[in-house]
Amino acid sequence: MLILQRKEGESVLIGEEITVSVVSVDSGRVRLAIDAPRSVSILRSELRNAADTNRDAAREEGSPLALLDILEK
């Protein structure tokens, strides 16, 4: 992991095509602007974690037929 300090208005380049800029810093919150090709997926980590949790929960559920068998017994 790389840890950098940037001030408002400064940027970080990732590869040839991605730029992350610090737009503002206010009350402990940082606003970032990300300039990347449309082919690059950008997702907040908490959304990715929620999607992973939902996917894992869906895998743990039994099939509808198995659930019906349980209900019939």
All heavy atoms as TSV, in Angstrom:
chain	resi	resn	atom	element	x	y	z
A	1	MET	N	N	0.850	-1.170	0.000
A	1	MET	CA	C	0.000	0.000	0.000
A	1	MET	C	C	0.898	1.236	0.000
A	1	MET	O	O	1.862	1.314	0.741
A	1	MET	CB	C	-0.900	0.005	1.231
A	1	MET	CG	C	-1.735	1.259	1.314
A	1	MET	SD	S	-2.738	1.425	2.797
A	1	MET	CE	C	-3.851	0.078	2.594
A	2	LEU	N	N	0.537	2.173	-0.811
A	2	LEU	CA	C	1.249	3.450	-0.900
A	2	LEU	C	C	0.423	4.510	-0.195
A	2	LEU	O	O	-0.769	4.646	-0.441
A	2	LEU	CB	C	1.448	3.837	-2.365
A	2	LEU	CG	C	2.052	5.213	-2.644
A	2	LEU	CD1	C	3.483	5.281	-2.113
A	2	LEU	CD2	C	2.008	5.510	-4.124
A	3	ILE	N	N	1.033	5.259	0.712
A	3	ILE	CA	C	0.343	6.327	1.423
A	3	ILE	C	C	0.991	7.649	1.035
A	3	ILE	O	O	2.210	7.812	1.147
A	3	ILE	CB	C	0.421	6.121	2.951
A	3	ILE	CG1	C	-0.248	4.798	3.324
A	3	ILE	CG2	C	-0.224	7.287	3.686
A	3	ILE	CD1	C	-0.088	4.409	4.769
A	4	LEU	N	N	0.161	8.568	0.549
A	4	LEU	CA	C	0.646	9.870	0.098
A	4	LEU	C	C	-0.094	10.986	0.818
A	4	LEU	O	O	-1.231	10.809	1.253
A	4	LEU	CB	C	0.393	10.040	-1.407
A	4	LEU	CG	C	1.046	9.036	-2.338
A	4	LEU	CD1	C	0.513	9.223	-3.740
A	4	LEU	CD2	C	2.547	9.187	-2.305
A	5	GLN	N	N	0.552	12.113	0.910
A	5	GLN	CA	C	-0.119	13.313	1.374
A	5	GLN	C	C	-0.279	14.240	0.176
A	5	GLN	O	O	0.658	14.446	-0.586
A	5	GLN	CB	C	0.696	14.025	2.444
A	5	GLN	CG	C	0.759	13.278	3.743
A	5	GLN	CD	C	1.519	14.072	4.795
A	5	GLN	OE1	O	2.240	15.004	4.487
A	5	GLN	NE2	N	1.352	13.688	6.037
A	6	ARG	N	N	-1.464	14.771	0.009
A	6	ARG	CA	C	-1.748	15.706	-1.067
A	6	ARG	C	C	-2.527	16.868	-0.484
A	6	ARG	O	O	-3.346	16.695	0.412
A	6	ARG	CB	C	-2.593	15.072	-2.179
A	6	ARG	CG	C	-2.004	13.847	-2.844
A	6	ARG	CD	C	-0.979	14.142	-3.918
A	6	ARG	NE	N	0.269	14.605	-3.352
A	6	ARG	CZ	C	1.173	15.326	-3.987
A	6	ARG	NH1	N	0.994	15.684	-5.228
A	6	ARG	NH2	N	2.279	15.706	-3.404
A	7	LYS	N	N	-2.309	18.035	-1.010
A	7	LYS	CA	C	-3.066	19.215	-0.610
A	7	LYS	C	C	-4.181	19.450	-1.622
A	7	LYS	O	O	-4.166	18.904	-2.721
A	7	LYS	CB	C	-2.152	20.441	-0.567
A	7	LYS	CG	C	-1.086	20.355	0.493
A	7	LYS	CD	C	-0.199	21.582	0.446
A	7	LYS	CE	C	0.915	21.465	1.479
A	7	LYS	NZ	N	1.834	22.607	1.418
A	8	GLU	N	N	-5.124	20.290	-1.229
A	8	GLU	CA	C	-6.205	20.649	-2.129
A	8	GLU	C	C	-5.620	21.164	-3.444
A	8	GLU	O	O	-4.692	21.962	-3.456
A	8	GLU	CB	C	-7.061	21.742	-1.478
A	8	GLU	CG	C	-8.343	22.022	-2.186
A	8	GLU	CD	C	-9.227	22.963	-1.393
A	8	GLU	OE1	O	-9.324	22.810	-0.161
A	8	GLU	OE2	O	-9.811	23.853	-2.027
A	9	GLY	N	N	-6.148	20.646	-4.551
A	9	GLY	CA	C	-5.676	21.047	-5.869
A	9	GLY	C	C	-4.556	20.169	-6.419
A	9	GLY	O	O	-4.221	20.273	-7.590
A	10	GLU	N	N	-3.979	19.306	-5.601
A	10	GLU	CA	C	-2.914	18.420	-6.071
A	10	GLU	C	C	-3.502	17.101	-6.556
A	10	GLU	O	O	-4.634	16.744	-6.216
A	10	GLU	CB	C	-1.893	18.179	-4.960
A	10	GLU	CG	C	-1.132	19.431	-4.568
A	10	GLU	CD	C	-0.104	19.197	-3.488
A	10	GLU	OE1	O	-0.270	18.276	-2.661
A	10	GLU	OE2	O	0.883	19.952	-3.470
A	11	SER	N	N	-2.717	16.370	-7.343
A	11	SER	CA	C	-3.209	15.144	-7.968
A	11	SER	C	C	-2.216	14.011	-7.804
A	11	SER	O	O	-1.059	14.215	-7.480
A	11	SER	CB	C	-3.434	15.363	-9.466
A	11	SER	OG	O	-4.364	16.374	-9.696
A	12	VAL	N	N	-2.714	12.816	-8.090
A	12	VAL	CA	C	-1.903	11.607	-8.160
A	12	VAL	C	C	-2.232	10.942	-9.485
A	12	VAL	O	O	-3.404	10.819	-9.849
A	12	VAL	CB	C	-2.239	10.648	-6.993
A	12	VAL	CG1	C	-1.507	9.334	-7.149
A	12	VAL	CG2	C	-1.909	11.280	-5.663
A	13	LEU	N	N	-1.226	10.510	-10.211
A	13	LEU	CA	C	-1.421	9.801	-11.472
A	13	LEU	C	C	-1.262	8.306	-11.227
A	13	LEU	O	O	-0.319	7.878	-10.576
A	13	LEU	CB	C	-0.409	10.259	-12.516
A	13	LEU	CG	C	-0.421	11.751	-12.843
A	13	LEU	CD1	C	0.713	12.084	-13.793
A	13	LEU	CD2	C	-1.750	12.139	-13.447
A	14	ILE	N	N	-2.209	7.530	-11.769
A	14	ILE	CA	C	-2.138	6.073	-11.692
A	14	ILE	C	C	-2.039	5.562	-13.114
A	14	ILE	O	O	-2.992	5.670	-13.893
A	14	ILE	CB	C	-3.380	5.493	-10.984
A	14	ILE	CG1	C	-3.488	6.070	-9.574
A	14	ILE	CG2	C	-3.309	3.971	-10.943
A	14	ILE	CD1	C	-4.766	5.705	-8.857
A	15	GLY	N	N	-0.885	5.038	-13.458
A	15	GLY	CA	C	-0.660	4.610	-14.828
A	15	GLY	C	C	-0.698	5.793	-15.772
A	15	GLY	O	O	-0.403	6.928	-15.397
A	16	GLU	N	N	-1.086	5.533	-16.991
A	16	GLU	CA	C	-1.126	6.566	-18.028
A	16	GLU	C	C	-2.470	7.272	-18.116
A	16	GLU	O	O	-2.561	8.365	-18.644
A	16	GLU	CB	C	-0.813	5.934	-19.392
A	16	GLU	CG	C	0.566	5.329	-19.504
A	16	GLU	CD	C	1.650	6.378	-19.651
A	16	GLU	OE1	O	1.378	7.426	-20.269
A	16	GLU	OE2	O	2.758	6.151	-19.133
A	17	GLU	N	N	-3.541	6.625	-17.587
A	17	GLU	CA	C	-4.886	7.113	-17.902
A	17	GLU	C	C	-5.735	7.540	-16.718
A	17	GLU	O	O	-6.862	7.979	-16.901
A	17	GLU	CB	C	-5.646	6.011	-18.660
A	17	GLU	CG	C	-4.978	5.620	-19.964
A	17	GLU	CD	C	-5.768	4.551	-20.659
A	17	GLU	OE1	O	-6.227	3.613	-19.994
A	17	GLU	OE2	O	-5.946	4.667	-21.880
A	18	ILE	N	N	-5.247	7.409	-15.488
A	18	ILE	CA	C	-6.081	7.703	-14.320
A	18	ILE	C	C	-5.447	8.810	-13.496
A	18	ILE	O	O	-4.273	8.743	-13.143
A	18	ILE	CB	C	-6.284	6.447	-13.446
A	18	ILE	CG1	C	-6.942	5.341	-14.278
A	18	ILE	CG2	C	-7.114	6.783	-12.214
A	18	ILE	CD1	C	-7.006	4.006	-13.590
A	19	THR	N	N	-6.249	9.836	-13.193
A	19	THR	CA	C	-5.809	10.944	-12.350
A	19	THR	C	C	-6.781	11.082	-11.188
A	19	THR	O	O	-7.991	11.134	-11.383
A	19	THR	CB	C	-5.789	12.274	-13.137
A	19	THR	OG1	O	-4.933	12.124	-14.269
A	19	THR	CG2	C	-5.277	13.410	-12.273
A	20	VAL	N	N	-6.243	11.127	-9.975
A	20	VAL	CA	C	-7.045	11.350	-8.774
A	20	VAL	C	C	-6.621	12.701	-8.210
A	20	VAL	O	O	-5.456	12.896	-7.871
A	20	VAL	CB	C	-6.832	10.236	-7.728
A	20	VAL	CG1	C	-7.672	10.499	-6.489
A	20	VAL	CG2	C	-7.151	8.868	-8.315
A	21	SER	N	N	-7.566	13.629	-8.130
A	21	SER	CA	C	-7.283	14.984	-7.660
A	21	SER	C	C	-8.019	15.256	-6.362
A	21	SER	O	O	-9.164	14.837	-6.187
A	21	SER	CB	C	-7.725	16.018	-8.700
A	21	SER	OG	O	-7.082	15.790	-9.931
A	22	VAL	N	N	-7.375	15.980	-5.457
A	22	VAL	CA	C	-8.023	16.421	-4.220
A	22	VAL	C	C	-8.768	17.713	-4.552
A	22	VAL	O	O	-8.158	18.721	-4.890
A	22	VAL	CB	C	-6.999	16.650	-3.091
A	22	VAL	CG1	C	-7.694	17.146	-1.835
A	22	VAL	CG2	C	-6.210	15.376	-2.818
A	23	VAL	N	N	-10.084	17.670	-4.469
A	23	VAL	CA	C	-10.915	18.829	-4.796
A	23	VAL	C	C	-11.034	19.745	-3.586
A	23	VAL	O	O	-10.887	20.955	-3.699
A	23	VAL	CB	C	-12.310	18.388	-5.283
A	23	VAL	CG1	C	-13.215	19.581	-5.526
A	23	VAL	CG2	C	-12.186	17.544	-6.540
A	24	SER	N	N	-11.305	19.153	-2.419
A	24	SER	CA	C	-11.428	19.971	-1.203
A	24	SER	C	C	-11.210	19.114	0.026
A	24	SER	O	O	-11.389	17.893	-0.004
A	24	SER	CB	C	-12.800	20.647	-1.135
A	24	SER	OG	O	-13.814	19.690	-0.983
A	25	VAL	N	N	-10.824	19.783	1.102
A	25	VAL	CA	C	-10.675	19.158	2.411
A	25	VAL	C	C	-11.435	20.049	3.382
A	25	VAL	O	O	-11.128	21.229	3.507
A	25	VAL	CB	C	-9.191	19.053	2.829
A	25	VAL	CG1	C	-9.066	18.406	4.193
A	25	VAL	CG2	C	-8.383	18.300	1.788
A	26	ASP	N	N	-12.449	19.470	4.047
A	26	ASP	CA	C	-13.285	20.275	4.929
A	26	ASP	C	C	-13.804	19.418	6.078
A	26	ASP	O	O	-14.429	18.389	5.845
A	26	ASP	CB	C	-14.461	20.859	4.136
A	26	ASP	CG	C	-15.315	21.800	4.952
A	26	ASP	OD1	O	-14.758	22.562	5.758
A	26	ASP	OD2	O	-16.545	21.751	4.783
A	27	SER	N	N	-13.539	19.820	7.292
A	27	SER	CA	C	-14.049	19.142	8.492
A	27	SER	C	C	-13.761	17.643	8.482
A	27	SER	O	O	-14.636	16.825	8.760
A	27	SER	CB	C	-15.557	19.373	8.638
A	27	SER	OG	O	-15.846	20.741	8.717
A	28	GLY	N	N	-12.551	17.283	8.139
A	28	GLY	CA	C	-12.175	15.881	8.156
A	28	GLY	C	C	-12.649	15.070	6.965
A	28	GLY	O	O	-12.457	13.859	6.920
A	29	ARG	N	N	-13.274	15.705	5.995
A	29	ARG	CA	C	-13.739	15.010	4.789
A	29	ARG	C	C	-12.916	15.465	3.599
A	29	ARG	O	O	-12.613	16.641	3.456
A	29	ARG	CB	C	-15.210	15.303	4.529
A	29	ARG	CG	C	-16.099	14.764	5.652
A	29	ARG	CD	C	-17.498	14.828	5.265
A	29	ARG	NE	N	-17.735	13.716	4.340
A	29	ARG	CZ	C	-18.928	13.264	4.035
A	29	ARG	NH1	N	-19.980	13.827	4.537
A	29	ARG	NH2	N	-19.066	12.256	3.206
A	30	VAL	N	N	-12.595	14.540	2.755
A	30	VAL	CA	C	-11.827	14.829	1.550
A	30	VAL	C	C	-12.698	14.536	0.343
A	30	VAL	O	O	-13.308	13.472	0.253
A	30	VAL	CB	C	-10.549	13.949	1.501
A	30	VAL	CG1	C	-9.768	14.206	0.235
A	30	VAL	CG2	C	-9.688	14.191	2.724
A	31	ARG	N	N	-12.789	15.477	-0.578
A	31	ARG	CA	C	-13.516	15.252	-1.834
A	31	ARG	C	C	-12.481	15.007	-2.919
A	31	ARG	O	O	-11.548	15.798	-3.090
A	31	ARG	CB	C	-14.385	16.455	-2.183
A	31	ARG	CG	C	-15.501	16.655	-1.152
A	31	ARG	CD	C	-16.427	17.752	-1.552
A	31	ARG	NE	N	-17.248	17.257	-2.659
A	31	ARG	CZ	C	-17.813	18.037	-3.568
A	31	ARG	NH1	N	-17.647	19.342	-3.523
A	31	ARG	NH2	N	-18.535	17.525	-4.518
A	32	LEU	N	N	-12.657	13.908	-3.626
A	32	LEU	CA	C	-11.735	13.518	-4.683
A	32	LEU	C	C	-12.438	13.575	-6.032
A	32	LEU	O	O	-13.627	13.285	-6.136
A	32	LEU	CB	C	-11.229	12.091	-4.459
A	32	LEU	CG	C	-10.523	11.812	-3.140
A	32	LEU	CD1	C	-10.226	10.323	-3.010
A	32	LEU	CD2	C	-9.246	12.621	-3.044
A	33	ALA	N	N	-11.674	13.900	-7.051
A	33	ALA	CA	C	-12.153	13.813	-8.431
A	33	ALA	C	C	-11.302	12.749	-9.111
A	33	ALA	O	O	-10.081	12.767	-8.998
A	33	ALA	CB	C	-12.001	15.144	-9.141
A	34	ILE	N	N	-11.955	11.820	-9.783
A	34	ILE	CA	C	-11.245	10.737	-10.459
A	34	ILE	C	C	-11.525	10.841	-11.945
A	34	ILE	O	O	-12.674	10.808	-12.375
A	34	ILE	CB	C	-11.694	9.365	-9.926
A	34	ILE	CG1	C	-11.459	9.299	-8.412
A	34	ILE	CG2	C	-10.960	8.246	-10.651
A	34	ILE	CD1	C	-12.086	8.107	-7.746
A	35	ASP	N	N	-10.466	10.976	-12.714
A	35	ASP	CA	C	-10.577	11.023	-14.171
A	35	ASP	C	C	-9.987	9.723	-14.701
A	35	ASP	O	O	-8.784	9.474	-14.550
A	35	ASP	CB	C	-9.816	12.234	-14.716
A	35	ASP	CG	C	-9.971	12.394	-16.214
A	35	ASP	OD1	O	-10.929	11.832	-16.783
A	35	ASP	OD2	O	-9.125	13.072	-16.813
A	36	ALA	N	N	-10.862	8.878	-15.269
A	36	ALA	CA	C	-10.430	7.568	-15.754
A	36	ALA	C	C	-11.261	7.194	-16.974
A	36	ALA	O	O	-12.365	7.713	-17.160
A	36	ALA	CB	C	-10.619	6.516	-14.657
A	37	PRO	N	N	-10.747	6.288	-17.790
A	37	PRO	CA	C	-11.530	5.824	-18.937
A	37	PRO	C	C	-12.820	5.143	-18.473
A	37	PRO	O	O	-12.887	4.591	-17.372
A	37	PRO	CB	C	-10.609	4.800	-19.616
A	37	PRO	CG	C	-9.255	5.058	-19.076
A	37	PRO	CD	C	-9.430	5.665	-17.739
A	38	ARG	N	N	-13.849	5.193	-19.299
A	38	ARG	CA	C	-15.133	4.571	-18.950
A	38	ARG	C	C	-15.002	3.075	-18.720
A	38	ARG	O	O	-15.810	2.477	-18.012
A	38	ARG	CB	C	-16.165	4.831	-20.035
A	38	ARG	CG	C	-16.612	6.269	-20.070
A	38	ARG	CD	C	-17.864	6.390	-20.935
A	38	ARG	NE	N	-18.348	7.745	-20.967
A	38	ARG	CZ	C	-19.172	8.259	-20.070
A	38	ARG	NH1	N	-19.583	7.533	-19.072
A	38	ARG	NH2	N	-19.572	9.511	-20.169
A	39	SER	N	N	-13.994	2.457	-19.283
A	39	SER	CA	C	-13.810	1.011	-19.123
A	39	SER	C	C	-13.303	0.639	-17.732
A	39	SER	O	O	-13.324	-0.531	-17.359
A	39	SER	CB	C	-12.832	0.490	-20.182
A	39	SER	OG	O	-11.567	1.107	-20.017
A	40	VAL	N	N	-12.883	1.619	-16.943
A	40	VAL	CA	C	-12.381	1.365	-15.593
A	40	VAL	C	C	-13.538	1.495	-14.608
A	40	VAL	O	O	-14.202	2.528	-14.540
A	40	VAL	CB	C	-11.250	2.358	-15.220
A	40	VAL	CG1	C	-10.825	2.185	-13.778
A	40	VAL	CG2	C	-10.070	2.189	-16.157
A	41	SER	N	N	-13.778	0.443	-13.854
A	41	SER	CA	C	-14.842	0.454	-12.855
A	41	SER	C	C	-14.361	1.198	-11.610
A	41	SER	O	O	-13.281	0.933	-11.094
A	41	SER	CB	C	-15.203	-0.989	-12.493
A	41	SER	OG	O	-16.145	-1.012	-11.460
A	42	ILE	N	N	-15.177	2.147	-11.123
A	42	ILE	CA	C	-14.864	2.892	-9.910
A	42	ILE	C	C	-16.048	2.708	-8.969
A	42	ILE	O	O	-17.173	3.057	-9.309
A	42	ILE	CB	C	-14.639	4.387	-10.203
A	42	ILE	CG1	C	-13.479	4.552	-11.180
A	42	ILE	CG2	C	-14.381	5.160	-8.913
A	42	ILE	CD1	C	-13.307	5.963	-11.692
A	43	LEU	N	N	-15.787	2.133	-7.799
A	43	LEU	CA	C	-16.850	1.811	-6.865
A	43	LEU	C	C	-16.374	2.092	-5.453
A	43	LEU	O	O	-15.240	1.748	-5.094
A	43	LEU	CB	C	-17.218	0.332	-7.009
A	43	LEU	CG	C	-18.453	-0.184	-6.313
A	43	LEU	CD1	C	-19.702	0.520	-6.837
A	43	LEU	CD2	C	-18.583	-1.678	-6.525
A	44	ARG	N	N	-17.217	2.736	-4.643
A	44	ARG	CA	C	-16.865	2.960	-3.237
A	44	ARG	C	C	-16.723	1.611	-2.543
A	44	ARG	O	O	-17.500	0.682	-2.788
A	44	ARG	CB	C	-17.943	3.796	-2.547
A	44	ARG	CG	C	-18.035	5.194	-3.098
A	44	ARG	CD	C	-18.968	6.089	-2.305
A	44	ARG	NE	N	-20.015	5.413	-1.569
A	44	ARG	CZ	C	-21.311	5.636	-1.731
A	44	ARG	NH1	N	-21.730	6.505	-2.612
A	44	ARG	NH2	N	-22.196	4.989	-1.001
A	45	SER	N	N	-15.758	1.496	-1.659
A	45	SER	CA	C	-15.465	0.210	-1.019
A	45	SER	C	C	-16.656	-0.337	-0.237
A	45	SER	O	O	-16.889	-1.552	-0.231
A	45	SER	CB	C	-14.241	0.320	-0.115
A	45	SER	OG	O	-14.466	1.258	0.914
A	46	GLU	N	N	-17.443	0.533	0.412
A	46	GLU	CA	C	-18.575	0.027	1.185
A	46	GLU	C	C	-19.645	-0.575	0.274
A	46	GLU	O	O	-20.340	-1.520	0.658
A	46	GLU	CB	C	-19.168	1.094	2.109
A	46	GLU	CG	C	-19.741	2.306	1.417
A	46	GLU	CD	C	-18.753	3.429	1.178
A	46	GLU	OE1	O	-17.533	3.198	1.233
A	46	GLU	OE2	O	-19.217	4.549	0.917
A	47	LEU	N	N	-19.774	-0.079	-0.951
A	47	LEU	CA	C	-20.722	-0.676	-1.897
A	47	LEU	C	C	-20.222	-2.032	-2.372
A	47	LEU	O	O	-20.996	-2.978	-2.530
A	47	LEU	CB	C	-20.960	0.259	-3.081
A	47	LEU	CG	C	-21.670	1.570	-2.763
A	47	LEU	CD1	C	-21.812	2.417	-4.024
A	47	LEU	CD2	C	-23.020	1.326	-2.132
A	48	ARG	N	N	-18.931	-2.139	-2.600
A	48	ARG	CA	C	-18.350	-3.422	-3.009
A	48	ARG	C	C	-18.512	-4.453	-1.899
A	48	ARG	O	O	-18.872	-5.601	-2.141
A	48	ARG	CB	C	-16.878	-3.220	-3.358
A	48	ARG	CG	C	-16.108	-4.475	-3.667
A	48	ARG	CD	C	-16.630	-5.121	-4.962
A	48	ARG	NE	N	-15.948	-6.334	-5.248
A	48	ARG	CZ	C	-14.913	-6.429	-6.075
A	48	ARG	NH1	N	-14.446	-5.367	-6.672
A	48	ARG	NH2	N	-14.353	-7.586	-6.292
A	49	ASN	N	N	-18.277	-4.036	-0.648
A	49	ASN	CA	C	-18.432	-4.956	0.482
A	49	ASN	C	C	-19.876	-5.417	0.619
A	49	ASN	O	O	-20.133	-6.594	0.885
A	49	ASN	CB	C	-17.956	-4.294	1.776
A	49	ASN	CG	C	-16.467	-4.048	1.785
A	49	ASN	OD1	O	-15.712	-4.657	1.037
A	49	ASN	ND2	N	-16.027	-3.142	2.629
A	50	ALA	N	N	-20.832	-4.505	0.442
A	50	ALA	CA	C	-22.244	-4.867	0.523
A	50	ALA	C	C	-22.618	-5.841	-0.594
A	50	ALA	O	O	-23.345	-6.818	-0.353
A	50	ALA	CB	C	-23.120	-3.624	0.451
A	51	ALA	N	N	-22.122	-5.618	-1.790
A	51	ALA	CA	C	-22.406	-6.522	-2.915
A	51	ALA	C	C	-21.825	-7.904	-2.642
A	51	ALA	O	O	-22.479	-8.924	-2.902
A	51	ALA	CB	C	-21.845	-5.946	-4.208
A	52	ASP	N	N	-20.610	-7.959	-2.108
A	52	ASP	CA	C	-19.989	-9.244	-1.772
A	52	ASP	C	C	-20.791	-9.970	-0.702
A	52	ASP	O	O	-21.015	-11.183	-0.791
A	52	ASP	CB	C	-18.543	-9.038	-1.301
A	52	ASP	CG	C	-17.611	-8.586	-2.411
A	52	ASP	OD1	O	-17.985	-8.708	-3.607
A	52	ASP	OD2	O	-16.506	-8.108	-2.086
A	53	THR	N	N	-21.241	-9.237	0.312
A	53	THR	CA	C	-22.045	-9.834	1.387
A	53	THR	C	C	-23.349	-10.382	0.837
A	53	THR	O	O	-23.762	-11.499	1.179
A	53	THR	CB	C	-22.312	-8.791	2.494
A	53	THR	OG1	O	-21.059	-8.355	3.022
A	53	THR	CG2	C	-23.156	-9.367	3.605
A	54	ASN	N	N	-24.016	-9.610	-0.022
A	54	ASN	CA	C	-25.273	-10.073	-0.621
A	54	ASN	C	C	-25.056	-11.316	-1.471
A	54	ASN	O	O	-25.859	-12.255	-1.429
A	54	ASN	CB	C	-25.909	-8.976	-1.466
A	54	ASN	CG	C	-26.517	-7.889	-0.613
A	54	ASN	OD1	O	-26.829	-8.092	0.535
A	54	ASN	ND2	N	-26.679	-6.715	-1.197
A	55	ARG	N	N	-23.990	-11.335	-2.244
A	55	ARG	CA	C	-23.687	-12.488	-3.091
A	55	ARG	C	C	-23.427	-13.724	-2.236
A	55	ARG	O	O	-23.918	-14.819	-2.518
A	55	ARG	CB	C	-22.504	-12.186	-4.002
A	55	ARG	CG	C	-22.225	-13.260	-5.015
A	55	ARG	CD	C	-21.136	-12.935	-6.028
A	55	ARG	NE	N	-19.995	-12.245	-5.470
A	55	ARG	CZ	C	-19.740	-10.934	-5.615
A	55	ARG	NH1	N	-20.558	-10.181	-6.299
A	55	ARG	NH2	N	-18.664	-10.395	-5.094
A	56	ASP	N	N	-22.669	-13.561	-1.146
A	56	ASP	CA	C	-22.377	-14.684	-0.257
A	56	ASP	C	C	-23.647	-15.209	0.403
A	56	ASP	O	O	-23.845	-16.416	0.523
A	56	ASP	CB	C	-21.364	-14.278	0.815
A	56	ASP	CG	C	-19.982	-13.994	0.234
A	56	ASP	OD1	O	-19.716	-14.408	-0.920
A	56	ASP	OD2	O	-19.169	-13.359	0.941
A	57	ALA	N	N	-24.535	-14.292	0.813
A	57	ALA	CA	C	-25.789	-14.700	1.438
A	57	ALA	C	C	-26.668	-15.452	0.444
A	57	ALA	O	O	-27.318	-16.443	0.801
A	57	ALA	CB	C	-26.522	-13.483	1.987
A	58	ALA	N	N	-26.680	-15.031	-0.796
A	58	ALA	CA	C	-27.494	-15.694	-1.820
A	58	ALA	C	C	-26.977	-17.106	-2.087
A	58	ALA	O	O	-27.764	-18.023	-2.338
A	58	ALA	CB	C	-27.497	-14.874	-3.102
A	59	ARG	N	N	-25.680	-17.290	-2.031
A	59	ARG	CA	C	-25.103	-18.625	-2.260
A	59	ARG	C	C	-25.461	-19.581	-1.136
A	59	ARG	O	O	-25.566	-20.781	-1.349
A	59	ARG	CB	C	-23.584	-18.523	-2.371
A	59	ARG	CG	C	-23.113	-17.968	-3.664
A	59	ARG	CD	C	-21.607	-18.080	-3.777
A	59	ARG	NE	N	-21.147	-17.287	-4.886
A	59	ARG	CZ	C	-20.104	-16.480	-4.868
A	59	ARG	NH1	N	-19.381	-16.367	-3.783
A	59	ARG	NH2	N	-19.766	-15.787	-5.932
A	60	GLU	N	N	-25.614	-19.063	0.087
A	60	GLU	CA	C	-25.893	-19.909	1.239
A	60	GLU	C	C	-27.330	-20.396	1.264
A	60	GLU	O	O	-27.636	-21.384	1.902
A	60	GLU	CB	C	-25.571	-19.150	2.533
A	60	GLU	CG	C	-24.091	-18.905	2.715
A	60	GLU	CD	C	-23.783	-18.068	3.954
A	60	GLU	OE1	O	-24.709	-17.805	4.744
A	60	GLU	OE2	O	-22.625	-17.674	4.105
A	61	GLU	N	N	-28.238	-19.697	0.596
A	61	GLU	CA	C	-29.638	-20.108	0.589
A	61	GLU	C	C	-29.802	-21.389	-0.208
A	61	GLU	O	O	-29.116	-21.618	-1.195
A	61	GLU	CB	C	-30.510	-19.012	-0.018
A	61	GLU	CG	C	-30.602	-17.777	0.842
A	61	GLU	CD	C	-31.507	-16.718	0.234
A	61	GLU	OE1	O	-32.254	-17.042	-0.706
A	61	GLU	OE2	O	-31.447	-15.582	0.706
A	62	GLY	N	N	-30.748	-22.215	0.240
A	62	GLY	CA	C	-31.033	-23.443	-0.481
A	62	GLY	C	C	-31.839	-23.164	-1.735
A	62	GLY	O	O	-32.370	-22.071	-1.926
A	63	SER	N	N	-31.951	-24.169	-2.562
A	63	SER	CA	C	-32.746	-24.010	-3.769
A	63	SER	C	C	-34.226	-23.928	-3.389
A	63	SER	O	O	-34.632	-24.434	-2.340
A	63	SER	CB	C	-32.518	-25.189	-4.713
A	63	SER	OG	O	-33.146	-26.347	-4.172
A	64	PRO	N	N	-35.045	-23.312	-4.219
A	64	PRO	CA	C	-36.486	-23.216	-3.911
A	64	PRO	C	C	-37.132	-24.583	-3.696
A	64	PRO	O	O	-37.977	-24.742	-2.817
A	64	PRO	CB	C	-37.064	-22.507	-5.131
A	64	PRO	CG	C	-35.914	-21.719	-5.687
A	64	PRO	CD	C	-34.703	-22.556	-5.411
A	65	LEU	N	N	-36.729	-25.587	-4.463
A	65	LEU	CA	C	-37.308	-26.916	-4.303
A	65	LEU	C	C	-36.941	-27.529	-2.954
A	65	LEU	O	O	-37.754	-28.156	-2.294
A	65	LEU	CB	C	-36.868	-27.837	-5.439
A	65	LEU	CG	C	-37.431	-27.487	-6.823
A	65	LEU	CD1	C	-36.848	-28.417	-7.890
A	65	LEU	CD2	C	-38.939	-27.566	-6.813
A	66	ALA	N	N	-35.695	-27.312	-2.527
A	66	ALA	CA	C	-35.268	-27.822	-1.226
A	66	ALA	C	C	-36.035	-27.126	-0.108
A	66	ALA	O	O	-36.430	-27.763	0.873
A	66	ALA	CB	C	-33.760	-27.629	-1.056
A	67	LEU	N	N	-36.284	-25.843	-0.256
A	67	LEU	CA	C	-37.055	-25.120	0.750
A	67	LEU	C	C	-38.496	-25.627	0.809
A	67	LEU	O	O	-39.082	-25.759	1.887
A	67	LEU	CB	C	-37.010	-23.627	0.482
A	67	LEU	CG	C	-35.635	-22.968	0.638
A	67	LEU	CD1	C	-35.694	-21.510	0.174
A	67	LEU	CD2	C	-35.153	-23.049	2.070
A	68	LEU	N	N	-39.084	-25.910	-0.359
A	68	LEU	CA	C	-40.448	-26.461	-0.386
A	68	LEU	C	C	-40.506	-27.814	0.287
A	68	LEU	O	O	-41.457	-28.130	1.005
A	68	LEU	CB	C	-40.950	-26.546	-1.820
A	68	LEU	CG	C	-41.382	-25.230	-2.468
A	68	LEU	CD1	C	-41.726	-25.451	-3.924
A	68	LEU	CD2	C	-42.570	-24.631	-1.731
A	69	ASP	N	N	-39.504	-28.657	0.063
A	69	ASP	CA	C	-39.441	-29.974	0.726
A	69	ASP	C	C	-39.431	-29.821	2.229
A	69	ASP	O	O	-40.101	-30.541	2.955
A	69	ASP	CB	C	-38.221	-30.758	0.265
A	69	ASP	CG	C	-38.385	-31.347	-1.120
A	69	ASP	OD1	O	-39.536	-31.445	-1.592
A	69	ASP	OD2	O	-37.356	-31.704	-1.717
A	70	ILE	N	N	-38.665	-28.863	2.719
A	70	ILE	CA	C	-38.586	-28.618	4.165
A	70	ILE	C	C	-39.958	-28.179	4.700
A	70	ILE	O	O	-40.404	-28.640	5.744
A	70	ILE	CB	C	-37.506	-27.556	4.485
A	70	ILE	CG1	C	-36.123	-28.134	4.174
A	70	ILE	CG2	C	-37.582	-27.109	5.929
A	70	ILE	CD1	C	-35.004	-27.111	4.217
A	71	LEU	N	N	-40.621	-27.278	3.969
A	71	LEU	CA	C	-41.926	-26.786	4.398
A	71	LEU	C	C	-42.989	-27.885	4.385
A	71	LEU	O	O	-43.882	-27.913	5.222
A	71	LEU	CB	C	-42.369	-25.620	3.526
A	71	LEU	CG	C	-41.577	-24.316	3.699
A	71	LEU	CD1	C	-42.024	-23.298	2.676
A	71	LEU	CD2	C	-41.767	-23.774	5.112
A	72	GLU	N	N	-42.917	-28.806	3.442
A	72	GLU	CA	C	-43.897	-29.877	3.326
A	72	GLU	C	C	-43.745	-30.878	4.457
A	72	GLU	O	O	-44.709	-31.522	4.858
A	72	GLU	CB	C	-43.775	-30.579	1.982
A	72	GLU	CG	C	-44.282	-29.718	0.830
A	72	GLU	CD	C	-44.066	-30.370	-0.521
A	72	GLU	OE1	O	-43.450	-31.455	-0.589
A	72	GLU	OE2	O	-44.534	-29.787	-1.499
A	73	LYS	N	N	-42.561	-31.022	5.002
A	73	LYS	CA	C	-42.324	-31.998	6.074
A	73	LYS	C	C	-42.620	-31.388	7.365
A	73	LYS	O	O	-43.264	-31.275	8.152
A	73	LYS	CB	C	-40.875	-32.444	6.077
A	73	LYS	CG	C	-40.525	-33.232	4.841
A	73	LYS	CD	C	-39.071	-33.592	4.826
A	73	LYS	CE	C	-38.759	-34.308	3.520
A	73	LYS	NZ	N	-37.392	-34.678	3.410
